[in-house]
Structures are given as C-alpha cells and as structure tokens.
Amino acid sequence: MLNETFEPAVIVSTKRTNNTVEIVVKDNGNGIPQKVVDKIFQPFFTFKPTGHGIGSGFSLSYDIIKAHN
C-alpha cells in the first residue's frame, strides 16, 4: 500500500420501519483493535497517548442511544 492513496469514506444510511429507525454507519477504516473493544464505551477513553486528547465520544453516544431505547 506504499504507492496507493487511501481515500477515507463513511457511508450513513437510515431506514424507517413502523415506529423505529435503523441507522447504519459503514467506513473503510482499519477498525478497532480487539484489545480495546471492551473499553470504547468508557467515559474519557481515547486512542491517543495519555495527555494528547480527550475521550472518543462513544460513551456519550451510547448513553444517548440508551436514553432513546
């Protein structure tokens, strides 16, 4: 992949069915390393080194989704 140019892409789609909405988010990134999967919903978790960033926002997003069932 040294000579290739990476083009990041995020695709979001929605689907309404009766009283529900399905939101699907797809990307072409590398994914989340298995060793941190269990931590991504913790407040203030970050992929950046200590002192170089804030939380990833997954915890807040998860709480919003839970509040709306």
PDB file of N, CA, C, O and CB in Angstrom:
ATOM      1  N   MET A   1       0.821  -1.195   0.000  1.00  0.00           N
ATOM      2  CA  MET A   1       0.000   0.000   0.000  1.00  0.00           C
ATOM      3  C   MET A   1       0.865   1.258   0.000  1.00  0.00           C
ATOM      4  O   MET A   1       0.345   2.358   0.187  1.00  0.00           O
ATOM      5  CB  MET A   1      -0.934  -0.001   1.204  1.00  0.00           C
ATOM      6  N   LEU A   2       2.146   1.119  -0.201  1.00  0.00           N
ATOM      7  CA  LEU A   2       3.031   2.270  -0.197  1.00  0.00           C
ATOM      8  C   LEU A   2       2.750   3.229  -1.345  1.00  0.00           C
ATOM      9  O   LEU A   2       2.855   4.443  -1.167  1.00  0.00           O
ATOM     10  CB  LEU A   2       4.458   1.815  -0.257  1.00  0.00           C
ATOM     11  N   ASN A   3       2.398   2.718  -2.506  1.00  0.00           N
ATOM     12  CA  ASN A   3       2.173   3.569  -3.661  1.00  0.00           C
ATOM     13  C   ASN A   3       0.706   3.928  -3.880  1.00  0.00           C
ATOM     14  O   ASN A   3       0.375   4.642  -4.826  1.00  0.00           O
ATOM     15  CB  ASN A   3       2.704   2.900  -4.880  1.00  0.00           C
ATOM     16  N   GLU A   4      -0.174   3.436  -3.007  1.00  0.00           N
ATOM     17  CA  GLU A   4      -1.602   3.714  -3.146  1.00  0.00           C
ATOM     18  C   GLU A   4      -1.993   4.896  -2.271  1.00  0.00           C
ATOM     19  O   GLU A   4      -1.393   5.129  -1.222  1.00  0.00           O
ATOM     20  CB  GLU A   4      -2.438   2.474  -2.779  1.00  0.00           C
ATOM     21  N   THR A   5      -2.993   5.631  -2.704  1.00  0.00           N
ATOM     22  CA  THR A   5      -3.522   6.736  -1.921  1.00  0.00           C
ATOM     23  C   THR A   5      -4.802   6.270  -1.246  1.00  0.00           C
ATOM     24  O   THR A   5      -5.732   5.809  -1.907  1.00  0.00           O
ATOM     25  CB  THR A   5      -3.778   7.991  -2.809  1.00  0.00           C
ATOM     26  N   PHE A   6      -4.841   6.392   0.065  1.00  0.00           N
ATOM     27  CA  PHE A   6      -6.018   5.972   0.826  1.00  0.00           C
ATOM     28  C   PHE A   6      -7.064   7.070   0.775  1.00  0.00           C
ATOM     29  O   PHE A   6      -6.765   8.227   1.068  1.00  0.00           O
ATOM     30  CB  PHE A   6      -5.647   5.639   2.296  1.00  0.00           C
ATOM     31  N   GLU A   7      -8.263   6.724   0.413  1.00  0.00           N
ATOM     32  CA  GLU A   7      -9.388   7.653   0.367  1.00  0.00           C
ATOM     33  C   GLU A   7     -10.382   7.242   1.448  1.00  0.00           C
ATOM     34  O   GLU A   7     -11.164   6.315   1.234  1.00  0.00           O
ATOM     35  CB  GLU A   7     -10.063   7.668  -1.052  1.00  0.00           C
ATOM     36  N   PRO A   8     -10.373   7.912   2.612  1.00  0.00           N
ATOM     37  CA  PRO A   8     -11.313   7.540   3.665  1.00  0.00           C
ATOM     38  C   PRO A   8     -12.747   7.784   3.223  1.00  0.00           C
ATOM     39  O   PRO A   8     -13.045   8.752   2.522  1.00  0.00           O
ATOM     40  CB  PRO A   8     -11.017   8.318   4.946  1.00  0.00           C
ATOM     41  N   ALA A   9     -13.632   6.882   3.649  1.00  0.00           N
ATOM     42  CA  ALA A   9     -15.040   7.006   3.279  1.00  0.00           C
ATOM     43  C   ALA A   9     -15.922   6.592   4.448  1.00  0.00           C
ATOM     44  O   ALA A   9     -15.635   5.612   5.135  1.00  0.00           O
ATOM     45  CB  ALA A   9     -15.358   6.152   2.034  1.00  0.00           C
ATOM     46  N   VAL A  10     -16.993   7.341   4.669  1.00  0.00           N
ATOM     47  CA  VAL A  10     -18.008   6.996   5.659  1.00  0.00           C
ATOM     48  C   VAL A  10     -19.352   7.056   4.944  1.00  0.00           C
ATOM     49  O   VAL A  10     -19.684   8.042   4.287  1.00  0.00           O
ATOM     50  CB  VAL A  10     -17.967   7.968   6.914  1.00  0.00           C
ATOM     51  N   ILE A  11     -20.117   5.976   5.087  1.00  0.00           N
ATOM     52  CA  ILE A  11     -21.431   5.904   4.453  1.00  0.00           C
ATOM     53  C   ILE A  11     -22.470   5.737   5.554  1.00  0.00           C
ATOM     54  O   ILE A  11     -22.372   4.819   6.368  1.00  0.00           O
ATOM     55  CB  ILE A  11     -21.507   4.727   3.413  1.00  0.00           C
ATOM     56  N   VAL A  12     -23.458   6.615   5.583  1.00  0.00           N
ATOM     57  CA  VAL A  12     -24.527   6.565   6.581  1.00  0.00           C
ATOM     58  C   VAL A  12     -25.848   6.384   5.847  1.00  0.00           C
ATOM     59  O   VAL A  12     -26.153   7.093   4.888  1.00  0.00           O
ATOM     60  CB  VAL A  12     -24.546   7.860   7.470  1.00  0.00           C
ATOM     61  N   SER A  13     -26.616   5.421   6.320  1.00  0.00           N
ATOM     62  CA  SER A  13     -27.947   5.238   5.736  1.00  0.00           C
ATOM     63  C   SER A  13     -28.963   5.067   6.857  1.00  0.00           C
ATOM     64  O   SER A  13     -28.629   4.620   7.954  1.00  0.00           O
ATOM     65  CB  SER A  13     -27.977   4.010   4.773  1.00  0.00           C
ATOM     66  N   THR A  14     -30.196   5.427   6.565  1.00  0.00           N
ATOM     67  CA  THR A  14     -31.279   5.295   7.541  1.00  0.00           C
ATOM     68  C   THR A  14     -32.443   4.565   6.901  1.00  0.00           C
ATOM     69  O   THR A  14     -32.635   4.602   5.686  1.00  0.00           O
ATOM     70  CB  THR A  14     -31.729   6.680   8.071  1.00  0.00           C
ATOM     71  N   LYS A  15     -33.214   3.901   7.744  1.00  0.00           N
ATOM     72  CA  LYS A  15     -34.379   3.167   7.267  1.00  0.00           C
ATOM     73  C   LYS A  15     -35.452   3.248   8.341  1.00  0.00           C
ATOM     74  O   LYS A  15     -35.207   2.904   9.498  1.00  0.00           O
ATOM     75  CB  LYS A  15     -34.024   1.679   6.929  1.00  0.00           C
ATOM     76  N   ARG A  16     -36.626   3.697   7.963  1.00  0.00           N
ATOM     77  CA  ARG A  16     -37.736   3.796   8.902  1.00  0.00           C
ATOM     78  C   ARG A  16     -38.662   2.604   8.723  1.00  0.00           C
ATOM     79  O   ARG A  16     -39.069   2.282   7.607  1.00  0.00           O
ATOM     80  CB  ARG A  16     -38.506   5.119   8.708  1.00  0.00           C
ATOM     81  N   THR A  17     -38.990   1.955   9.831  1.00  0.00           N
ATOM     82  CA  THR A  17     -39.906   0.825   9.811  1.00  0.00           C
ATOM     83  C   THR A  17     -40.878   0.997  10.965  1.00  0.00           C
ATOM     84  O   THR A  17     -40.471   0.942  12.125  1.00  0.00           O
ATOM     85  CB  THR A  17     -39.143  -0.537   9.908  1.00  0.00           C
ATOM     86  N   ASN A  18     -42.142   1.203  10.672  1.00  0.00           N
ATOM     87  CA  ASN A  18     -43.165   1.437  11.697  1.00  0.00           C
ATOM     88  C   ASN A  18     -42.710   2.521  12.668  1.00  0.00           C
ATOM     89  O   ASN A  18     -42.578   3.681  12.278  1.00  0.00           O
ATOM     90  CB  ASN A  18     -43.477   0.133  12.464  1.00  0.00           C
ATOM     91  N   ASN A  19     -42.470   2.159  13.926  1.00  0.00           N
ATOM     92  CA  ASN A  19     -42.086   3.150  14.939  1.00  0.00           C
ATOM     93  C   ASN A  19     -40.602   3.130  15.254  1.00  0.00           C
ATOM     94  O   ASN A  19     -40.198   3.613  16.311  1.00  0.00           O
ATOM     95  CB  ASN A  19     -42.864   2.916  16.206  1.00  0.00           C
ATOM     96  N   THR A  20     -39.778   2.587  14.370  1.00  0.00           N
ATOM     97  CA  THR A  20     -38.342   2.522  14.627  1.00  0.00           C
ATOM     98  C   THR A  20     -37.562   3.120  13.465  1.00  0.00           C
ATOM     99  O   THR A  20     -38.062   3.240  12.346  1.00  0.00           O
ATOM    100  CB  THR A  20     -37.903   1.071  14.871  1.00  0.00           C
ATOM    101  N   VAL A  21     -36.341   3.487  13.762  1.00  0.00           N
ATOM    102  CA  VAL A  21     -35.422   3.966  12.745  1.00  0.00           C
ATOM    103  C   VAL A  21     -34.131   3.172  12.884  1.00  0.00           C
ATOM    104  O   VAL A  21     -33.584   3.046  13.980  1.00  0.00           O
ATOM    105  CB  VAL A  21     -35.166   5.507  12.879  1.00  0.00           C
ATOM    106  N   GLU A  22     -33.657   2.645  11.784  1.00  0.00           N
ATOM    107  CA  GLU A  22     -32.380   1.928  11.762  1.00  0.00           C
ATOM    108  C   GLU A  22     -31.346   2.847  11.144  1.00  0.00           C
ATOM    109  O   GLU A  22     -31.557   3.385  10.057  1.00  0.00           O
ATOM    110  CB  GLU A  22     -32.485   0.578  10.969  1.00  0.00           C
ATOM    111  N   ILE A  23     -30.230   3.027  11.831  1.00  0.00           N
ATOM    112  CA  ILE A  23     -29.134   3.848  11.333  1.00  0.00           C
ATOM    113  C   ILE A  23     -27.934   2.930  11.126  1.00  0.00           C
ATOM    114  O   ILE A  23     -27.497   2.251  12.055  1.00  0.00           O
ATOM    115  CB  ILE A  23     -28.794   5.027  12.322  1.00  0.00           C
ATOM    116  N   VAL A  24     -27.406   2.913   9.905  1.00  0.00           N
ATOM    117  CA  VAL A  24     -26.254   2.078   9.588  1.00  0.00           C
ATOM    118  C   VAL A  24     -25.101   2.987   9.185  1.00  0.00           C
ATOM    119  O   VAL A  24     -25.245   3.852   8.320  1.00  0.00           O
ATOM    120  CB  VAL A  24     -26.588   1.055   8.453  1.00  0.00           C
ATOM    121  N   VAL A  25     -23.952   2.777   9.829  1.00  0.00           N
ATOM    122  CA  VAL A  25     -22.754   3.552   9.525  1.00  0.00           C
ATOM    123  C   VAL A  25     -21.673   2.572   9.085  1.00  0.00           C
ATOM    124  O   VAL A  25     -21.359   1.625   9.805  1.00  0.00           O
ATOM    125  CB  VAL A  25     -22.285   4.406  10.764  1.00  0.00           C
ATOM    126  N   LYS A  26     -21.108   2.797   7.910  1.00  0.00           N
ATOM    127  CA  LYS A  26     -20.036   1.951   7.385  1.00  0.00           C
ATOM    128  C   LYS A  26     -18.851   2.831   7.043  1.00  0.00           C
ATOM    129  O   LYS A  26     -19.015   3.983   6.639  1.00  0.00           O
ATOM    130  CB  LYS A  26     -20.506   1.143   6.136  1.00  0.00           C
ATOM    131  N   ASP A  27     -17.650   2.281   7.207  1.00  0.00           N
ATOM    132  CA  ASP A  27     -16.457   3.003   6.780  1.00  0.00           C
ATOM    133  C   ASP A  27     -15.440   2.013   6.238  1.00  0.00           C
ATOM    134  O   ASP A  27     -15.621   0.800   6.345  1.00  0.00           O
ATOM    135  CB  ASP A  27     -15.854   3.825   7.947  1.00  0.00           C
ATOM    136  N   ASN A  28     -14.382   2.533   5.661  1.00  0.00           N
ATOM    137  CA  ASN A  28     -13.346   1.682   5.109  1.00  0.00           C
ATOM    138  C   ASN A  28     -12.048   1.786   5.897  1.00  0.00           C
ATOM    139  O   ASN A  28     -10.960   1.579   5.358  1.00  0.00           O
ATOM    140  CB  ASN A  28     -13.101   2.037   3.662  1.00  0.00           C
ATOM    141  N   GLY A  29     -12.177   2.113   7.190  1.00  0.00           N
ATOM    142  CA  GLY A  29     -11.003   2.226   8.048  1.00  0.00           C
ATOM    143  C   GLY A  29     -10.474   0.872   8.496  1.00  0.00           C
ATOM    144  O   GLY A  29     -10.982  -0.177   8.100  1.00  0.00           O
ATOM    145  N   ASN A  30      -9.443   0.921   9.332  1.00  0.00           N
ATOM    146  CA  ASN A  30      -8.790  -0.292   9.819  1.00  0.00           C
ATOM    147  C   ASN A  30      -9.590  -1.017  10.884  1.00  0.00           C
ATOM    148  O   ASN A  30      -9.310  -2.180  11.174  1.00  0.00           O
ATOM    149  CB  ASN A  30      -7.440   0.043  10.361  1.00  0.00           C
ATOM    150  N   GLY A  31     -10.567  -0.367  11.469  1.00  0.00           N
ATOM    151  CA  GLY A  31     -11.341  -0.984  12.541  1.00  0.00           C
ATOM    152  C   GLY A  31     -10.743  -0.688  13.906  1.00  0.00           C
ATOM    153  O   GLY A  31      -9.740   0.017  14.020  1.00  0.00           O
ATOM    154  N   ILE A  32     -11.363  -1.230  14.929  1.00  0.00           N
ATOM    155  CA  ILE A  32     -10.923  -1.009  16.309  1.00  0.00           C
ATOM    156  C   ILE A  32     -10.124  -2.224  16.752  1.00  0.00           C
ATOM    157  O   ILE A  32     -10.601  -3.351  16.620  1.00  0.00           O
ATOM    158  CB  ILE A  32     -12.140  -0.756  17.269  1.00  0.00           C
ATOM    159  N   PRO A  33      -8.924  -2.022  17.271  1.00  0.00           N
ATOM    160  CA  PRO A  33      -8.127  -3.160  17.731  1.00  0.00           C
ATOM    161  C   PRO A  33      -8.879  -3.967  18.793  1.00  0.00           C
ATOM    162  O   PRO A  33      -9.505  -3.385  19.680  1.00  0.00           O
ATOM    163  CB  PRO A  33      -6.780  -2.674  18.292  1.00  0.00           C
ATOM    164  N   GLN A  34      -8.826  -5.280  18.714  1.00  0.00           N
ATOM    165  CA  GLN A  34      -9.554  -6.158  19.619  1.00  0.00           C
ATOM    166  C   GLN A  34      -9.231  -5.867  21.082  1.00  0.00           C
ATOM    167  O   GLN A  34     -10.101  -6.013  21.940  1.00  0.00           O
ATOM    168  CB  GLN A  34      -9.240  -7.606  19.299  1.00  0.00           C
ATOM    169  N   LYS A  35      -7.994  -5.458  21.387  1.00  0.00           N
ATOM    170  CA  LYS A  35      -7.599  -5.242  22.782  1.00  0.00           C
ATOM    171  C   LYS A  35      -8.298  -4.037  23.429  1.00  0.00           C
ATOM    172  O   LYS A  35      -8.259  -3.900  24.651  1.00  0.00           O
ATOM    173  CB  LYS A  35      -6.099  -5.053  22.859  1.00  0.00           C
ATOM    174  N   VAL A  36      -8.935  -3.161  22.637  1.00  0.00           N
ATOM    175  CA  VAL A  36      -9.621  -2.003  23.217  1.00  0.00           C
ATOM    176  C   VAL A  36     -11.134  -2.027  23.020  1.00  0.00           C
ATOM    177  O   VAL A  36     -11.829  -1.123  23.484  1.00  0.00           O
ATOM    178  CB  VAL A  36      -9.067  -0.741  22.622  1.00  0.00           C
ATOM    179  N   VAL A  37     -11.652  -3.041  22.344  1.00  0.00           N
ATOM    180  CA  VAL A  37     -13.089  -3.104  22.058  1.00  0.00           C
ATOM    181  C   VAL A  37     -13.929  -2.966  23.329  1.00  0.00           C
ATOM    182  O   VAL A  37     -14.935  -2.257  23.325  1.00  0.00           O
ATOM    183  CB  VAL A  37     -13.428  -4.419  21.354  1.00  0.00           C
ATOM    184  N   ASP A  38     -13.531  -3.633  24.415  1.00  0.00           N
ATOM    185  CA  ASP A  38     -14.294  -3.579  25.664  1.00  0.00           C
ATOM    186  C   ASP A  38     -14.220  -2.227  26.357  1.00  0.00           C
ATOM    187  O   ASP A  38     -14.988  -1.973  27.285  1.00  0.00           O
ATOM    188  CB  ASP A  38     -13.805  -4.641  26.603  1.00  0.00           C
ATOM    189  N   LYS A  39     -13.323  -1.358  25.931  1.00  0.00           N
ATOM    190  CA  LYS A  39     -13.121  -0.065  26.591  1.00  0.00           C
ATOM    191  C   LYS A  39     -13.758   1.119  25.864  1.00  0.00           C
ATOM    192  O   LYS A  39     -13.843   2.206  26.434  1.00  0.00           O
ATOM    193  CB  LYS A  39     -11.657   0.190  26.739  1.00  0.00           C
ATOM    194  N   ILE A  40     -14.204   0.939  24.631  1.00  0.00           N
ATOM    195  CA  ILE A  40     -14.589   2.104  23.819  1.00  0.00           C
ATOM    196  C   ILE A  40     -15.788   2.870  24.342  1.00  0.00           C
ATOM    197  O   ILE A  40     -15.964   4.038  23.992  1.00  0.00           O
ATOM    198  CB  ILE A  40     -14.876   1.665  22.433  1.00  0.00           C
ATOM    199  N   PHE A  41     -16.630   2.244  25.179  1.00  0.00           N
ATOM    200  CA  PHE A  41     -17.785   2.966  25.713  1.00  0.00           C
ATOM    201  C   PHE A  41     -17.507   3.558  27.091  1.00  0.00           C
ATOM    202  O   PHE A  41     -18.423   4.090  27.718  1.00  0.00           O
ATOM    203  CB  PHE A  41     -18.986   2.042  25.787  1.00  0.00           C
ATOM    204  N   GLN A  42     -16.283   3.482  27.575  1.00  0.00           N
ATOM    205  CA  GLN A  42     -15.925   4.085  28.857  1.00  0.00           C
ATOM    206  C   GLN A  42     -15.735   5.591  28.664  1.00  0.00           C
ATOM    207  O   GLN A  42     -15.140   6.029  27.679  1.00  0.00           O
ATOM    208  CB  GLN A  42     -14.633   3.432  29.442  1.00  0.00           C
ATOM    209  N   PRO A  43     -16.250   6.384  29.622  1.00  0.00           N
ATOM    210  CA  PRO A  43     -16.037   7.831  29.514  1.00  0.00           C
ATOM    211  C   PRO A  43     -14.532   8.147  29.479  1.00  0.00           C
ATOM    212  O   PRO A  43     -13.749   7.530  30.201  1.00  0.00           O
ATOM    213  CB  PRO A  43     -16.720   8.574  30.701  1.00  0.00           C
ATOM    214  N   PHE A  44     -14.153   9.072  28.671  1.00  0.00           N
ATOM    215  CA  PHE A  44     -12.789   9.581  28.558  1.00  0.00           C
ATOM    216  C   PHE A  44     -11.820   8.604  27.913  1.00  0.00           C
ATOM    217  O   PHE A  44     -10.616   8.862  27.902  1.00  0.00           O
ATOM    218  CB  PHE A  44     -12.283   9.949  29.906  1.00  0.00           C
ATOM    219  N   PHE A  45     -12.312   7.476  27.369  1.00  0.00           N
ATOM    220  CA  PHE A  45     -11.411   6.584  26.641  1.00  0.00           C
ATOM    221  C   PHE A  45     -10.951   7.288  25.376  1.00  0.00           C
ATOM    222  O   PHE A  45     -11.739   7.956  24.707  1.00  0.00           O
ATOM    223  CB  PHE A  45     -12.106   5.229  26.302  1.00  0.00           C
ATOM    224  N   THR A  46      -9.684   7.140  25.052  1.00  0.00           N
ATOM    225  CA  THR A  46      -9.142   7.734  23.838  1.00  0.00           C
ATOM    226  C   THR A  46      -8.129   6.793  23.218  1.00  0.00           C
ATOM    227  O   THR A  46      -7.515   5.984  23.913  1.00  0.00           O
ATOM    228  CB  THR A  46      -8.499   9.102  24.131  1.00  0.00           C
ATOM    229  N   PHE A  47      -7.957   6.897  21.914  1.00  0.00           N
ATOM    230  CA  PHE A  47      -6.953   6.111  21.218  1.00  0.00           C
ATOM    231  C   PHE A  47      -5.606   6.827  21.232  1.00  0.00           C
ATOM    232  O   PHE A  47      -4.590   6.256  20.836  1.00  0.00           O
ATOM    233  CB  PHE A  47      -7.396   5.833  19.778  1.00  0.00           C
ATOM    234  N   LYS A  48      -5.601   8.065  21.686  1.00  0.00           N
ATOM    235  CA  LYS A  48      -4.388   8.871  21.677  1.00  0.00           C
ATOM    236  C   LYS A  48      -3.555   8.604  22.935  1.00  0.00           C
ATOM    237  O   LYS A  48      -4.094   8.148  23.943  1.00  0.00           O
ATOM    238  CB  LYS A  48      -4.739  10.366  21.571  1.00  0.00           C
ATOM    239  N   PRO A  49      -2.251   8.882  22.887  1.00  0.00           N
ATOM    240  CA  PRO A  49      -1.408   8.710  24.083  1.00  0.00           C
ATOM    241  C   PRO A  49      -1.897   9.606  25.221  1.00  0.00           C
ATOM    242  O   PRO A  49      -2.528  10.634  24.975  1.00  0.00           O
ATOM    243  CB  PRO A  49       0.075   9.028  23.755  1.00  0.00           C
ATOM    244  N   THR A  50      -1.611   9.223  26.453  1.00  0.00           N
ATOM    245  CA  THR A  50      -2.006   9.986  27.629  1.00  0.00           C
ATOM    246  C   THR A  50      -1.568  11.444  27.493  1.00  0.00           C
ATOM    247  O   THR A  50      -0.418  11.733  27.162  1.00  0.00           O
ATOM    248  CB  THR A  50      -1.407   9.361  28.902  1.00  0.00           C
ATOM    249  N   GLY A  51      -2.504  12.354  27.755  1.00  0.00           N
ATOM    250  CA  GLY A  51      -2.210  13.781  27.686  1.00  0.00           C
ATOM    251  C   GLY A  51      -2.323  14.367  26.290  1.00  0.00           C
ATOM    252  O   GLY A  51      -2.046  15.551  26.098  1.00  0.00           O
ATOM    253  N   HIS A  52      -2.721  13.569  25.314  1.00  0.00           N
ATOM    254  CA  HIS A  52      -2.789  14.049  23.931  1.00  0.00           C
ATOM    255  C   HIS A  52      -4.177  13.892  23.327  1.00  0.00           C
ATOM    256  O   HIS A  52      -4.306  13.508  22.165  1.00  0.00           O
ATOM    257  CB  HIS A  52      -1.782  13.313  23.078  1.00  0.00           C
ATOM    258  N   GLY A  53      -5.198  14.181  24.092  1.00  0.00           N
ATOM    259  CA  GLY A  53      -6.530  14.109  23.510  1.00  0.00           C
ATOM    260  C   GLY A  53      -7.595  13.883  24.561  1.00  0.00           C
ATOM    261  O   GLY A  53      -7.304  13.679  25.739  1.00  0.00           O
ATOM    262  N   ILE A  54      -8.809  13.923  24.114  1.00  0.00           N
ATOM    263  CA  ILE A  54      -9.935  13.707  25.021  1.00  0.00           C
ATOM    264  C   ILE A  54     -10.634  12.420  24.629  1.00  0.00           C
ATOM    265  O   ILE A  54     -10.179  11.717  23.727  1.00  0.00           O
ATOM    266  CB  ILE A  54     -10.927  14.907  24.990  1.00  0.00           C
ATOM    267  N   GLY A  55     -11.729  12.104  25.293  1.00  0.00           N
ATOM    268  CA  GLY A  55     -12.463  10.876  25.012  1.00  0.00           C
ATOM    269  C   GLY A  55     -12.937  10.782  23.577  1.00  0.00           C
ATOM    270  O   GLY A  55     -13.050  11.787  22.876  1.00  0.00           O
ATOM    271  N   SER A  56     -13.212   9.556  23.150  1.00  0.00           N
ATOM    272  CA  SER A  56     -13.603   9.318  21.764  1.00  0.00           C
ATOM    273  C   SER A  56     -15.049   9.711  21.480  1.00  0.00           C
ATOM    274  O   SER A  56     -15.431   9.851  20.318  1.00  0.00           O
ATOM    275  CB  SER A  56     -13.399   7.869  21.421  1.00  0.00           C
ATOM    276  N   GLY A  57     -15.865   9.890  22.533  1.00  0.00           N
ATOM    277  CA  GLY A  57     -17.258  10.278  22.343  1.00  0.00           C
ATOM    278  C   GLY A  57     -18.203   9.095  22.263  1.00  0.00           C
ATOM    279  O   GLY A  57     -19.420   9.276  22.228  1.00  0.00           O
ATOM    280  N   PHE A  58     -17.656   7.872  22.233  1.00  0.00           N
ATOM    281  CA  PHE A  58     -18.515   6.703  22.156  1.00  0.00           C
ATOM    282  C   PHE A  58     -19.392   6.563  23.390  1.00  0.00           C
ATOM    283  O   PHE A  58     -20.545   6.146  23.281  1.00  0.00           O
ATOM    284  CB  PHE A  58     -17.681   5.456  21.972  1.00  0.00           C
ATOM    285  N   SER A  59     -18.866   6.905  24.561  1.00  0.00           N
ATOM    286  CA  SER A  59     -19.634   6.784  25.799  1.00  0.00           C
ATOM    287  C   SER A  59     -20.860   7.692  25.758  1.00  0.00           C
ATOM    288  O   SER A  59     -21.963   7.262  26.093  1.00  0.00           O
ATOM    289  CB  SER A  59     -18.755   7.126  27.018  1.00  0.00           C
ATOM    290  N   LEU A  60     -20.672   8.934  25.353  1.00  0.00           N
ATOM    291  CA  LEU A  60     -21.784   9.878  25.246  1.00  0.00           C
ATOM    292  C   LEU A  60     -22.795   9.409  24.203  1.00  0.00           C
ATOM    293  O   LEU A  60     -24.002   9.454  24.442  1.00  0.00           O
ATOM    294  CB  LEU A  60     -21.266  11.282  24.890  1.00  0.00           C
ATOM    295  N   SER A  61     -22.311   8.966  23.062  1.00  0.00           N
ATOM    296  CA  SER A  61     -23.199   8.460  22.014  1.00  0.00           C
ATOM    297  C   SER A  61     -24.001   7.265  22.511  1.00  0.00           C
ATOM    298  O   SER A  61     -25.202   7.169  22.257  1.00  0.00           O
ATOM    299  CB  SER A  61     -22.393   8.070  20.768  1.00  0.00           C
ATOM    300  N   TYR A  62     -23.343   6.362  23.214  1.00  0.00           N
ATOM    301  CA  TYR A  62     -24.005   5.171  23.752  1.00  0.00           C
ATOM    302  C   TYR A  62     -25.108   5.565  24.739  1.00  0.00           C
ATOM    303  O   TYR A  62     -26.202   5.001  24.704  1.00  0.00           O
ATOM    304  CB  TYR A  62     -22.978   4.247  24.440  1.00  0.00           C
ATOM    305  N   ASP A  63     -24.824   6.527  25.617  1.00  0.00           N
ATOM    306  CA  ASP A  63     -25.822   6.983  26.599  1.00  0.00           C
ATOM    307  C   ASP A  63     -27.032   7.616  25.899  1.00  0.00           C
ATOM    308  O   ASP A  63     -28.167   7.403  26.327  1.00  0.00           O
ATOM    309  CB  ASP A  63     -25.187   7.999  27.581  1.00  0.00           C
ATOM    310  N   ILE A  64     -26.812   8.380  24.845  1.00  0.00           N
ATOM    311  CA  ILE A  64     -27.913   8.999  24.098  1.00  0.00           C
ATOM    312  C   ILE A  64     -28.781   7.919  23.469  1.00  0.00           C
ATOM    313  O   ILE A  64     -30.009   7.986  23.526  1.00  0.00           O
ATOM    314  CB  ILE A  64     -27.371   9.961  23.007  1.00  0.00           C
ATOM    315  N   ILE A  65     -28.141   6.931  22.874  1.00  0.00           N
ATOM    316  CA  ILE A  65     -28.888   5.836  22.229  1.00  0.00           C
ATOM    317  C   ILE A  65     -29.687   5.063  23.282  1.00  0.00           C
ATOM    318  O   ILE A  65     -30.852   4.742  23.048  1.00  0.00           O
ATOM    319  CB  ILE A  65     -27.918   4.874  21.467  1.00  0.00           C
ATOM    320  N   LYS A  66     -29.087   4.757  24.432  1.00  0.00           N
ATOM    321  CA  LYS A  66     -29.798   4.042  25.508  1.00  0.00           C
ATOM    322  C   LYS A  66     -30.997   4.850  25.985  1.00  0.00           C
ATOM    323  O   LYS A  66     -32.059   4.285  26.244  1.00  0.00           O
ATOM    324  CB  LYS A  66     -28.849   3.754  26.696  1.00  0.00           C
ATOM    325  N   ALA A  67     -30.840   6.163  26.103  1.00  0.00           N
ATOM    326  CA  ALA A  67     -31.934   7.014  26.602  1.00  0.00           C
ATOM    327  C   ALA A  67     -33.130   7.012  25.644  1.00  0.00           C
ATOM    328  O   ALA A  67     -34.261   7.258  26.063  1.00  0.00           O
ATOM    329  CB  ALA A  67     -31.434   8.457  26.809  1.00  0.00           C
ATOM    330  N   HIS A  68     -32.886   6.739  24.376  1.00  0.00           N
ATOM    331  CA  HIS A  68     -33.958   6.717  23.381  1.00  0.00           C
ATOM    332  C   HIS A  68     -34.403   5.301  23.021  1.00  0.00           C
ATOM    333  O   HIS A  68     -35.126   5.089  22.047  1.00  0.00           O
ATOM    334  CB  HIS A  68     -33.510   7.437  22.132  1.00  0.00           C
ATOM    335  N   ASN A  69     -33.962   4.349  23.819  1.00  0.00           N
ATOM    336  CA  ASN A  69     -34.273   2.927  23.572  1.00  0.00           C
ATOM    337  C   ASN A  69     -33.832   2.488  22.202  1.00  0.00           C
ATOM    338  O   ASN A  69     -34.018   1.328  21.836  1.00  0.00           O
ATOM    339  CB  ASN A  69     -35.760   2.669  23.727  1.00  0.00           C
TER     340      ASN A  69
END
